[in-house]
Amino acid sequence: MLPRPRLQVSGGFVLLTAWFVLVNGWRLLAIVLSAAAVHEAGHWLVLRCLGGRAGGLRISTLGAVLETEGLLSYAGELAAVLAGPAANLLAAMALTVLDRGRWSTAAGAQLVLCVFNLLPIRPLDGGRALELLVSWLAGPAAGEWAARCLGTATAAALAAFLAFLMWRGGGNLWLLPMLGACLYWGALPWLPGPGVLWRHGGS
């Protein structure tokens, strides 16, 4: 029997969640957390099917990171990375079709999480997928360079857009954590130290 993955929850996430509940209520929080649970379940399920194992789950103000144990091929890792957004997309489609619009907010949350995570910014799934795909086709150095340059450019563009929305909206504080995350993610690839969250296997 495999040991249970380790769960780490940061204090910042707890404070952000409490703030969210005070402003938006428990129902919307449950919808958002359900979408996040579906996302991580998609990663976990495909990872297990491919013979990998989840070593731990870290939840912070910047999102959740599923730490993996065991090496997979590039194709396997790519499938595991894209399984999270795919699970959100399938859930959004199911909620839309089966419930005939009664769960439109929940379906919207699933779809937003899917699209957001496909942005080519590490550590988002889109950034990881870009690195894996280019590494598979042209080698790890090319994959790292592609993910670093495109990720930083995308993060900078998104940060500028969020700053514009905050300025136009008179200072929307809910956009501030995401603005900070974009600035951090854009700078992270150029800082010293390892930044790889999914270990690369063979071709």
C-alpha positions as a printed Julia matrix, in Angstrom:
203×3 Matrix{Float64}:
   0.0    0.0     0.0
   1.39   3.41   -1.0
   1.84   6.04    1.72
  -0.46   9.03    1.64
   0.95  12.17    0.01
   2.18  14.83    2.43
  -0.04  17.91    2.63
   1.39  21.36    3.41
  -0.85  24.42    3.7
   0.74  27.85    4.11
  -0.49  30.46    6.56
  -0.88  32.92    3.7
  -3.38  30.6     2.02
  -5.41  30.35    5.24
  -5.53  34.15    5.58
  -6.46  34.62    1.92
  -9.22  32.02    2.26
 -10.61  33.74    5.35
 -10.6   37.08    3.52
 -12.35  35.49    0.55
 -15.08  34.03    2.77
 -15.7   37.38    4.47
 -16.14  39.12    1.12
 -17.75  36.42   -1.04
 -19.21  33.83    1.33
 -18.78  30.09    1.77
 -20.68  29.04   -1.35
 -18.3   30.67   -3.82
 -15.32  29.41   -1.84
 -16.68  25.86   -2.08
 -17.08  26.26   -5.85
 -13.52  27.51   -6.29
 -12.01  24.82   -4.06
 -14.04  22.15   -5.85
 -12.57  23.26   -9.17
  -9.08  23.12   -7.65
  -9.78  19.62   -6.27
 -10.92  18.4    -9.69
  -7.75  19.87  -11.21
  -5.39  18.13   -8.8
  -7.37  14.89   -9.05
  -6.81  14.93  -12.81
  -3.04  15.23  -12.3
  -3.04  12.5    -9.66
  -5.15  10.03  -11.62
  -3.06  10.16  -14.79
   0.15  10.13  -12.76
  -0.95   6.93  -11.01
  -2.04   5.33  -14.28
   1.43   5.97  -15.72
   3.2    4.46  -12.73
   4.22   7.71  -11.01
   3.45   8.7    -7.46
   2.49  11.92   -5.7
   4.97  12.61   -2.93
   3.22  15.67   -1.52
   0.83  18.53   -2.12
   1.83  22.1    -1.22
  -0.91  24.74   -1.09
   0.05  28.42   -0.88
  -1.32  31.8    -1.87
   0.07  31.2    -5.38
  -1.79  27.91   -5.86
  -1.16  24.21   -5.4
   1.92  22.21   -6.39
   1.76  18.43   -6.71
   5.22  17.03   -6.02
   5.98  13.81   -7.9
   8.2   10.84   -7.18
   9.57   8.62   -9.92
  10.67   9.52  -13.42
   8.32   9.41  -16.41
   8.99   9.81  -20.1
   8.46  13.21  -21.69
   5.18  11.93  -23.14
   4.1   10.63  -19.74
   4.92  13.84  -17.91
   3.2   15.88  -20.6
   0.06  13.78  -20.19
   0.15  14.16  -16.39
   0.68  17.93  -16.63
  -2.19  18.46  -19.07
  -4.52  16.15  -17.15
  -5.36  18.89  -14.63
  -6.74  21.4   -17.17
  -8.39  18.54  -19.06
 -10.22  17.45  -15.9
 -11.49  21.02  -15.39
 -12.65  21.19  -19.01
 -14.5   17.89  -18.75
 -16.11  18.97  -15.48
 -17.23  22.27  -17.03
 -18.77  20.42  -19.98
 -20.53  17.92  -17.7
 -21.97  20.66  -15.48
 -23.18  22.6   -18.5
 -24.79  19.65  -20.27
 -26.17  17.61  -17.38
 -27.49  20.42  -15.17
 -28.86  22.67  -17.92
 -27.39  25.89  -16.62
 -28.21  25.43  -12.93
 -24.51  25.14  -12.16
 -23.3   27.9   -14.45
 -21.09  29.46  -11.76
 -19.44  26.12  -11.01
 -18.96  25.41  -14.71
 -17.46  28.87  -15.16
 -15.01  28.28  -12.3
 -13.9   25.01  -13.86
 -13.41  26.66  -17.25
 -11.52  29.66  -15.85
  -9.14  27.38  -13.94
  -8.57  25.32  -17.09
  -7.76  28.33  -19.29
  -5.64  30.09  -16.66
  -3.49  27.02  -16.04
  -2.8   26.66  -19.75
  -0.98  30.01  -19.87
   2.68  29.35  -20.84
   4.03  30.54  -17.48
   5.88  28.26  -15.1
   4.89  26.91  -12.63
   1.47  26.82  -14.34
   0.67  23.71  -16.35
   0.97  25.55  -19.66
   4.53  26.58  -18.85
   5.46  23.07  -17.78
   3.85  21.6   -20.9
   5.76  24.03  -23.12
   9.07  23.11  -21.5
   8.37  19.38  -21.75
   7.24  19.55  -25.38
  10.21  21.59  -26.6
  12.6   19.48  -24.51
  11.15  16.35  -26.07
  11.58  17.72  -29.59
  14.8   19.75  -29.32
  16.49  18.91  -26.02
  16.33  20.15  -22.42
  18.34  23.34  -23.06
  15.91  24.46  -25.76
  12.96  23.57  -23.54
  14.31  25.59  -20.65
  15.02  28.59  -22.87
  11.61  28.5   -24.53
   9.77  28.22  -21.23
  11.89  30.94  -19.63
  11.51  33.52  -22.41
   7.87  32.93  -23.33
   6.87  32.55  -19.69
   8.48  35.82  -18.65
   6.94  37.66  -21.61
   3.48  36.26  -20.87
   3.77  36.99  -17.15
   4.85  40.57  -17.87
   1.97  41.11  -20.29
  -0.54  39.67  -17.81
   0.9   41.78  -14.97
   0.56  44.93  -17.11
  -3.04  44.02  -17.94
  -3.89  43.41  -14.28
  -2.27  46.7   -13.28
  -4.38  48.47  -15.92
  -7.56  46.83  -14.59
  -6.67  47.87  -11.05
  -6.05  51.44  -12.17
  -9.3   51.59  -14.14
 -11.26  49.96  -11.33
 -10.02  52.24   -8.61
  -7.77  49.66   -6.95
  -9.36  46.2    -6.93
  -7.55  44.4    -4.11
  -8.57  40.98   -5.4
  -6.29  41.49   -8.38
  -3.31  42.35   -6.2
  -2.32  38.75   -5.26
  -2.47  37.72   -8.91
  -0.44  40.77   -9.95
   2.2   39.85   -7.38
   2.18  36.24   -8.58
   2.76  37.3   -12.2
   5.68  39.52  -11.23
   7.17  36.71   -9.15
   6.67  34.05  -11.83
   8.13  36.33  -14.48
  11.29  36.9   -12.45
  11.63  33.36  -11.03
  13.27  31.7   -14.1
  16.09  34.25  -14.01
  16.86  33.81  -10.31
  19.6   31.39   -9.18
  18.51  27.98   -7.93
  16.41  25.09   -9.24
  12.91  25.88  -10.42
  11.79  22.54  -11.85
   8.71  21.09  -10.19
   8.25  18.09  -12.46
  11.34  15.96  -13.0
  12.1   15.01  -16.59
  12.53  11.49  -17.75
  13.7   10.08  -21.04
  12.22  10.54  -24.48
